[in-house]
Amino acid sequence: MAISRSQLVKELEPGLNALFGLEYKRYENQHSEIYNEESSDRAFEEEVMLSGFANAQVKGEGSGVSFDEAQETFTARYTHETVALAFAITEEAIEDNLYDRLASRYTKALARSMSNAKQVKSVEPLIQGLPTTNNFDSGDGVSLFNTAHPTVAGTFANTLATQSDLNETSLEQSMIDIAQMTDERGLRIAARGVKMIIPSELQFTAERLMKSQGRTGTADNDINAIVSMGMVPQGYRVNNYLTDSDAFYILTDIPNGMKMFNRAPVTTAMEGDFDTGNVRYNGRDRYSFGVSDPRGIFGVESS
């Protein structure tokens, strides 16, 4: 259905002082704080997890050396989705509008809608991957944030055993658990938390936890170990599209973690309709968000 003069009554009459409602600022590209972006030229992308070797064993004198086998363990697939929106305006509405170029005004609104959709989709893995939600799995077949991600040698965790609100204890325990992560064969890896992603509701808590020189919420004259040890060196970032007000996430320095594949960058187009004289405008974007190695992120929600 096209936007017609019946929907723009006041813009057809003299005496109007202002048009408003489409000039709001917007949160730009907050997904870039979470995902490493790569381009794609396929319908989907796949990334395969490899296992190395187990811990080396002592070889007795005169005995043969033991052999081990490496293997593929799981495949992470990124299936691109096309996100699109369009609108049309009748030629009469364009001709009779007295105050502004309709196309210019509503094209900006279209761009805002396309941008908002990308930000909303970018946080879906984080929200849906929490233990209580469990609607987004990593490539190993369990929820993104899980205490028992399966490996060849056993399991590893990228969430707390007991979920907790963001505080000094839960943040410190998260950093301890990240440092205890293992690879597919159970070998310790030197993982470190580098950046925290939080909803806007936790920004004041995060500021106190990560900027205070002393411990927060206590009368003890102790130092803030998180600050003095340089934990979470990139600090925190607020993501205004997260809908769980209690959950927090820590990105680690493990490679091939959270990824976005850009299949086709956002485009806009305009075309006229010969029969009606209407002008149609559309926007189109194609991308995918996901995770390859779940060790790349640690997520916690409120208990």
Contacts in CASP RR format, 6 or more apart in sequence:
PFRMAT RR
TARGET T0000
AUTHOR 0000-0000-0000
METHOD contacts of the structure
MODEL  1
MAISRSQLVKELEPGLNALFGLEYKRYENQHSEIYNEESSDRAFEEEVML
SGFANAQVKGEGSGVSFDEAQETFTARYTHETVALAFAITEEAIEDNLYD
RLASRYTKALARSMSNAKQVKSVEPLIQGLPTTNNFDSGDGVSLFNTAHP
TVAGTFANTLATQSDLNETSLEQSMIDIAQMTDERGLRIAARGVKMIIPS
ELQFTAERLMKSQGRTGTADNDINAIVSMGMVPQGYRVNNYLTDSDAFYI
LTDIPNGMKMFNRAPVTTAMEGDFDTGNVRYNGRDRYSFGVSDPRGIFGV
ESS
1 88 0 8 1.000
2 87 0 8 1.000
2 88 0 8 1.000
2 89 0 8 1.000
2 90 0 8 1.000
2 93 0 8 1.000
2 276 0 8 1.000
2 278 0 8 1.000
2 280 0 8 1.000
3 87 0 8 1.000
3 88 0 8 1.000
3 89 0 8 1.000
3 90 0 8 1.000
3 93 0 8 1.000
3 102 0 8 1.000
3 106 0 8 1.000
4 90 0 8 1.000
4 92 0 8 1.000
4 93 0 8 1.000
5 12 0 8 1.000
5 90 0 8 1.000
5 92 0 8 1.000
5 93 0 8 1.000
5 96 0 8 1.000
7 93 0 8 1.000
8 93 0 8 1.000
8 97 0 8 1.000
8 102 0 8 1.000
10 16 0 8 1.000
11 19 0 8 1.000
11 97 0 8 1.000
11 98 0 8 1.000
11 99 0 8 1.000
11 100 0 8 1.000
12 96 0 8 1.000
12 97 0 8 1.000
12 98 0 8 1.000
13 98 0 8 1.000
14 98 0 8 1.000
16 98 0 8 1.000
16 99 0 8 1.000
19 99 0 8 1.000
19 100 0 8 1.000
19 105 0 8 1.000
22 105 0 8 1.000
22 106 0 8 1.000
22 108 0 8 1.000
22 109 0 8 1.000
22 112 0 8 1.000
24 112 0 8 1.000
26 112 0 8 1.000
26 115 0 8 1.000
26 116 0 8 1.000
27 119 0 8 1.000
27 240 0 8 1.000
27 241 0 8 1.000
28 115 0 8 1.000
29 119 0 8 1.000
30 119 0 8 1.000
30 122 0 8 1.000
30 237 0 8 1.000
30 239 0 8 1.000
30 240 0 8 1.000
30 241 0 8 1.000
31 118 0 8 1.000
31 119 0 8 1.000
31 122 0 8 1.000
31 123 0 8 1.000
31 260 0 8 1.000
31 289 0 8 1.000
33 195 0 8 1.000
33 197 0 8 1.000
33 237 0 8 1.000
33 239 0 8 1.000
34 122 0 8 1.000
34 123 0 8 1.000
34 126 0 8 1.000
34 197 0 8 1.000
34 239 0 8 1.000
34 249 0 8 1.000
34 251 0 8 1.000
34 258 0 8 1.000
35 122 0 8 1.000
35 258 0 8 1.000
35 259 0 8 1.000
35 260 0 8 1.000
35 289 0 8 1.000
35 290 0 8 1.000
36 257 0 8 1.000
36 258 0 8 1.000
36 259 0 8 1.000
36 260 0 8 1.000
37 259 0 8 1.000
37 260 0 8 1.000
37 261 0 8 1.000
37 262 0 8 1.000
38 45 0 8 1.000
38 259 0 8 1.000
38 260 0 8 1.000
38 261 0 8 1.000
38 262 0 8 1.000
39 261 0 8 1.000
39 262 0 8 1.000
39 263 0 8 1.000
40 78 0 8 1.000
40 80 0 8 1.000
40 261 0 8 1.000
40 262 0 8 1.000
40 263 0 8 1.000
40 288 0 8 1.000
41 263 0 8 1.000
42 263 0 8 1.000
43 79 0 8 1.000
43 80 0 8 1.000
44 77 0 8 1.000
44 78 0 8 1.000
44 79 0 8 1.000
44 80 0 8 1.000
44 288 0 8 1.000
45 77 0 8 1.000
45 78 0 8 1.000
45 80 0 8 1.000
45 261 0 8 1.000
45 288 0 8 1.000
46 75 0 8 1.000
46 76 0 8 1.000
46 77 0 8 1.000
46 78 0 8 1.000
47 75 0 8 1.000
47 76 0 8 1.000
47 78 0 8 1.000
47 256 0 8 1.000
47 259 0 8 1.000
47 292 0 8 1.000
48 72 0 8 1.000
48 74 0 8 1.000
48 75 0 8 1.000
48 76 0 8 1.000
49 72 0 8 1.000
49 73 0 8 1.000
49 74 0 8 1.000
49 75 0 8 1.000
49 76 0 8 1.000
49 139 0 8 1.000
49 140 0 8 1.000
49 184 0 8 1.000
49 292 0 8 1.000
49 293 0 8 1.000
50 70 0 8 1.000
50 71 0 8 1.000
50 72 0 8 1.000
50 73 0 8 1.000
50 184 0 8 1.000
51 70 0 8 1.000
51 71 0 8 1.000
51 72 0 8 1.000
51 73 0 8 1.000
51 151 0 8 1.000
51 152 0 8 1.000
51 183 0 8 1.000
51 184 0 8 1.000
51 185 0 8 1.000
52 70 0 8 1.000
52 183 0 8 1.000
52 184 0 8 1.000
52 185 0 8 1.000
53 68 0 8 1.000
53 70 0 8 1.000
53 185 0 8 1.000
54 68 0 8 1.000
54 153 0 8 1.000
54 185 0 8 1.000
54 186 0 8 1.000
54 187 0 8 1.000
55 185 0 8 1.000
55 186 0 8 1.000
55 187 0 8 1.000
57 66 0 8 1.000
59 65 0 8 1.000
59 66 0 8 1.000
71 152 0 8 1.000
73 140 0 8 1.000
73 151 0 8 1.000
73 152 0 8 1.000
73 184 0 8 1.000
74 139 0 8 1.000
74 140 0 8 1.000
74 141 0 8 1.000
75 139 0 8 1.000
76 138 0 8 1.000
76 139 0 8 1.000
76 290 0 8 1.000
76 291 0 8 1.000
76 292 0 8 1.000
76 293 0 8 1.000
77 139 0 8 1.000
78 259 0 8 1.000
78 261 0 8 1.000
78 288 0 8 1.000
78 289 0 8 1.000
78 290 0 8 1.000
79 288 0 8 1.000
80 261 0 8 1.000
80 263 0 8 1.000
80 286 0 8 1.000
80 287 0 8 1.000
80 288 0 8 1.000
81 121 0 8 1.000
81 286 0 8 1.000
81 287 0 8 1.000
81 288 0 8 1.000
82 264 0 8 1.000
82 284 0 8 1.000
82 285 0 8 1.000
82 286 0 8 1.000
83 114 0 8 1.000
83 117 0 8 1.000
83 118 0 8 1.000
83 121 0 8 1.000
83 284 0 8 1.000
83 285 0 8 1.000
83 286 0 8 1.000
83 287 0 8 1.000
84 282 0 8 1.000
84 283 0 8 1.000
84 284 0 8 1.000
84 285 0 8 1.000
85 110 0 8 1.000
85 113 0 8 1.000
85 114 0 8 1.000
85 117 0 8 1.000
85 282 0 8 1.000
85 283 0 8 1.000
86 110 0 8 1.000
86 280 0 8 1.000
86 281 0 8 1.000
86 282 0 8 1.000
86 283 0 8 1.000
87 106 0 8 1.000
87 110 0 8 1.000
87 280 0 8 1.000
87 281 0 8 1.000
87 282 0 8 1.000
88 273 0 8 1.000
88 278 0 8 1.000
88 279 0 8 1.000
88 280 0 8 1.000
88 281 0 8 1.000
89 102 0 8 1.000
89 103 0 8 1.000
89 106 0 8 1.000
89 278 0 8 1.000
89 279 0 8 1.000
89 281 0 8 1.000
90 276 0 8 1.000
90 277 0 8 1.000
90 278 0 8 1.000
91 276 0 8 1.000
91 277 0 8 1.000
91 278 0 8 1.000
91 279 0 8 1.000
93 102 0 8 1.000
94 102 0 8 1.000
94 103 0 8 1.000
94 279 0 8 1.000
103 270 0 8 1.000
103 279 0 8 1.000
103 281 0 8 1.000
106 281 0 8 1.000
107 268 0 8 1.000
107 281 0 8 1.000
110 268 0 8 1.000
110 281 0 8 1.000
110 282 0 8 1.000
110 283 0 8 1.000
111 266 0 8 1.000
111 268 0 8 1.000
114 266 0 8 1.000
114 283 0 8 1.000
114 285 0 8 1.000
117 285 0 8 1.000
118 285 0 8 1.000
118 287 0 8 1.000
119 240 0 8 1.000
119 241 0 8 1.000
120 241 0 8 1.000
121 287 0 8 1.000
121 289 0 8 1.000
122 241 0 8 1.000
122 260 0 8 1.000
122 289 0 8 1.000
123 239 0 8 1.000
123 241 0 8 1.000
123 242 0 8 1.000
123 243 0 8 1.000
124 136 0 8 1.000
124 289 0 8 1.000
125 136 0 8 1.000
125 144 0 8 1.000
125 258 0 8 1.000
125 289 0 8 1.000
125 290 0 8 1.000
125 291 0 8 1.000
126 144 0 8 1.000
126 197 0 8 1.000
126 242 0 8 1.000
126 247 0 8 1.000
126 249 0 8 1.000
126 297 0 8 1.000
126 299 0 8 1.000
127 133 0 8 1.000
127 136 0 8 1.000
127 242 0 8 1.000
127 243 0 8 1.000
127 244 0 8 1.000
127 247 0 8 1.000
128 134 0 8 1.000
128 135 0 8 1.000
128 136 0 8 1.000
128 144 0 8 1.000
129 135 0 8 1.000
129 136 0 8 1.000
129 137 0 8 1.000
129 143 0 8 1.000
129 144 0 8 1.000
129 145 0 8 1.000
130 143 0 8 1.000
130 144 0 8 1.000
130 145 0 8 1.000
130 244 0 8 1.000
130 247 0 8 1.000
130 299 0 8 1.000
130 301 0 8 1.000
131 143 0 8 1.000
131 145 0 8 1.000
131 146 0 8 1.000
131 147 0 8 1.000
131 159 0 8 1.000
131 163 0 8 1.000
131 301 0 8 1.000
132 163 0 8 1.000
132 301 0 8 1.000
133 143 0 8 1.000
134 143 0 8 1.000
135 143 0 8 1.000
136 143 0 8 1.000
136 144 0 8 1.000
137 143 0 8 1.000
137 144 0 8 1.000
138 144 0 8 1.000
138 146 0 8 1.000
138 149 0 8 1.000
138 291 0 8 1.000
138 294 0 8 1.000
139 291 0 8 1.000
139 292 0 8 1.000
139 294 0 8 1.000
140 149 0 8 1.000
140 150 0 8 1.000
140 294 0 8 1.000
141 150 0 8 1.000
142 148 0 8 1.000
142 149 0 8 1.000
142 150 0 8 1.000
144 158 0 8 1.000
144 291 0 8 1.000
144 294 0 8 1.000
144 297 0 8 1.000
145 158 0 8 1.000
145 159 0 8 1.000
145 294 0 8 1.000
145 297 0 8 1.000
145 298 0 8 1.000
145 299 0 8 1.000
145 300 0 8 1.000
145 301 0 8 1.000
146 157 0 8 1.000
146 158 0 8 1.000
146 159 0 8 1.000
146 294 0 8 1.000
147 155 0 8 1.000
147 157 0 8 1.000
147 159 0 8 1.000
147 160 0 8 1.000
147 161 0 8 1.000
148 155 0 8 1.000
148 157 0 8 1.000
149 155 0 8 1.000
149 156 0 8 1.000
149 157 0 8 1.000
149 158 0 8 1.000
149 294 0 8 1.000
151 182 0 8 1.000
151 183 0 8 1.000
151 184 0 8 1.000
151 185 0 8 1.000
151 186 0 8 1.000
152 184 0 8 1.000
152 185 0 8 1.000
152 186 0 8 1.000
153 182 0 8 1.000
153 184 0 8 1.000
153 185 0 8 1.000
153 186 0 8 1.000
154 186 0 8 1.000
156 181 0 8 1.000
156 182 0 8 1.000
156 186 0 8 1.000
156 295 0 8 1.000
157 177 0 8 1.000
157 181 0 8 1.000
158 177 0 8 1.000
158 178 0 8 1.000
158 181 0 8 1.000
158 294 0 8 1.000
158 295 0 8 1.000
158 296 0 8 1.000
158 297 0 8 1.000
158 298 0 8 1.000
158 299 0 8 1.000
159 298 0 8 1.000
159 299 0 8 1.000
159 300 0 8 1.000
160 170 0 8 1.000
160 173 0 8 1.000
160 174 0 8 1.000
160 177 0 8 1.000
160 300 0 8 1.000
162 303 0 8 1.000
163 300 0 8 1.000
163 301 0 8 1.000
163 302 0 8 1.000
163 303 0 8 1.000
164 170 0 8 1.000
164 173 0 8 1.000
164 300 0 8 1.000
164 302 0 8 1.000
164 303 0 8 1.000
165 246 0 8 1.000
165 302 0 8 1.000
165 303 0 8 1.000
166 198 0 8 1.000
166 202 0 8 1.000
166 205 0 8 1.000
166 206 0 8 1.000
166 209 0 8 1.000
166 246 0 8 1.000
166 248 0 8 1.000
166 300 0 8 1.000
167 205 0 8 1.000
167 209 0 8 1.000
168 209 0 8 1.000
168 215 0 8 1.000
168 216 0 8 1.000
168 217 0 8 1.000
168 226 0 8 1.000
170 300 0 8 1.000
171 196 0 8 1.000
171 209 0 8 1.000
171 226 0 8 1.000
171 232 0 8 1.000
172 225 0 8 1.000
172 226 0 8 1.000
174 250 0 8 1.000
174 298 0 8 1.000
174 299 0 8 1.000
174 300 0 8 1.000
175 193 0 8 1.000
175 226 0 8 1.000
175 231 0 8 1.000
175 232 0 8 1.000
175 250 0 8 1.000
177 298 0 8 1.000
178 191 0 8 1.000
178 192 0 8 1.000
178 193 0 8 1.000
178 250 0 8 1.000
178 252 0 8 1.000
178 298 0 8 1.000
179 190 0 8 1.000
179 191 0 8 1.000
179 192 0 8 1.000
180 188 0 8 1.000
181 188 0 8 1.000
181 189 0 8 1.000
181 191 0 8 1.000
181 252 0 8 1.000
181 254 0 8 1.000
181 295 0 8 1.000
182 188 0 8 1.000
182 189 0 8 1.000
183 189 0 8 1.000
189 254 0 8 1.000
189 295 0 8 1.000
191 252 0 8 1.000
191 253 0 8 1.000
191 254 0 8 1.000
191 295 0 8 1.000
191 296 0 8 1.000
192 252 0 8 1.000
192 253 0 8 1.000
193 231 0 8 1.000
193 232 0 8 1.000
193 250 0 8 1.000
193 251 0 8 1.000
193 252 0 8 1.000
193 253 0 8 1.000
193 298 0 8 1.000
194 232 0 8 1.000
194 233 0 8 1.000
194 234 0 8 1.000
194 250 0 8 1.000
194 251 0 8 1.000
194 252 0 8 1.000
194 253 0 8 1.000
195 232 0 8 1.000
195 234 0 8 1.000
195 235 0 8 1.000
195 236 0 8 1.000
195 237 0 8 1.000
195 250 0 8 1.000
195 251 0 8 1.000
196 206 0 8 1.000
196 210 0 8 1.000
196 232 0 8 1.000
196 235 0 8 1.000
196 236 0 8 1.000
196 237 0 8 1.000
196 248 0 8 1.000
196 249 0 8 1.000
196 250 0 8 1.000
196 251 0 8 1.000
197 236 0 8 1.000
197 237 0 8 1.000
197 239 0 8 1.000
197 242 0 8 1.000
197 248 0 8 1.000
197 249 0 8 1.000
197 250 0 8 1.000
197 251 0 8 1.000
198 206 0 8 1.000
198 236 0 8 1.000
198 237 0 8 1.000
198 238 0 8 1.000
198 239 0 8 1.000
198 242 0 8 1.000
198 248 0 8 1.000
198 249 0 8 1.000
199 238 0 8 1.000
199 239 0 8 1.000
199 240 0 8 1.000
199 242 0 8 1.000
199 243 0 8 1.000
199 244 0 8 1.000
199 245 0 8 1.000
199 247 0 8 1.000
199 248 0 8 1.000
200 238 0 8 1.000
200 240 0 8 1.000
200 242 0 8 1.000
201 245 0 8 1.000
201 246 0 8 1.000
202 245 0 8 1.000
202 246 0 8 1.000
202 248 0 8 1.000
203 236 0 8 1.000
203 238 0 8 1.000
206 236 0 8 1.000
206 248 0 8 1.000
207 236 0 8 1.000
208 216 0 8 1.000
209 216 0 8 1.000
209 224 0 8 1.000
209 226 0 8 1.000
210 226 0 8 1.000
210 227 0 8 1.000
210 232 0 8 1.000
210 235 0 8 1.000
210 236 0 8 1.000
211 227 0 8 1.000
212 224 0 8 1.000
212 227 0 8 1.000
213 223 0 8 1.000
213 224 0 8 1.000
213 227 0 8 1.000
213 228 0 8 1.000
214 221 0 8 1.000
214 222 0 8 1.000
214 223 0 8 1.000
214 224 0 8 1.000
214 227 0 8 1.000
215 222 0 8 1.000
215 223 0 8 1.000
215 224 0 8 1.000
216 224 0 8 1.000
225 231 0 8 1.000
226 232 0 8 1.000
232 250 0 8 1.000
244 301 0 8 1.000
244 302 0 8 1.000
246 301 0 8 1.000
246 302 0 8 1.000
247 299 0 8 1.000
247 300 0 8 1.000
247 301 0 8 1.000
247 302 0 8 1.000
248 299 0 8 1.000
248 300 0 8 1.000
249 297 0 8 1.000
249 298 0 8 1.000
249 299 0 8 1.000
249 300 0 8 1.000
250 297 0 8 1.000
250 298 0 8 1.000
250 299 0 8 1.000
251 258 0 8 1.000
251 296 0 8 1.000
251 297 0 8 1.000
252 295 0 8 1.000
252 296 0 8 1.000
252 297 0 8 1.000
252 298 0 8 1.000
254 293 0 8 1.000
254 295 0 8 1.000
254 296 0 8 1.000
255 293 0 8 1.000
256 292 0 8 1.000
256 293 0 8 1.000
256 296 0 8 1.000
257 291 0 8 1.000
257 292 0 8 1.000
257 293 0 8 1.000
257 294 0 8 1.000
257 295 0 8 1.000
257 296 0 8 1.000
257 297 0 8 1.000
258 289 0 8 1.000
258 290 0 8 1.000
258 291 0 8 1.000
258 296 0 8 1.000
258 297 0 8 1.000
259 289 0 8 1.000
259 290 0 8 1.000
259 291 0 8 1.000
259 292 0 8 1.000
260 287 0 8 1.000
260 288 0 8 1.000
260 289 0 8 1.000
260 290 0 8 1.000
261 287 0 8 1.000
261 288 0 8 1.000
262 286 0 8 1.000
262 287 0 8 1.000
263 286 0 8 1.000
263 287 0 8 1.000
263 288 0 8 1.000
264 284 0 8 1.000
264 285 0 8 1.000
264 286 0 8 1.000
264 287 0 8 1.000
265 285 0 8 1.000
266 283 0 8 1.000
266 284 0 8 1.000
266 285 0 8 1.000
267 283 0 8 1.000
267 284 0 8 1.000
267 285 0 8 1.000
268 281 0 8 1.000
268 282 0 8 1.000
268 283 0 8 1.000
268 284 0 8 1.000
269 281 0 8 1.000
269 282 0 8 1.000
269 283 0 8 1.000
269 284 0 8 1.000
270 279 0 8 1.000
270 280 0 8 1.000
270 281 0 8 1.000
271 279 0 8 1.000
271 280 0 8 1.000
272 278 0 8 1.000
272 279 0 8 1.000
272 280 0 8 1.000
273 279 0 8 1.000
273 280 0 8 1.000
291 297 0 8 1.000
END
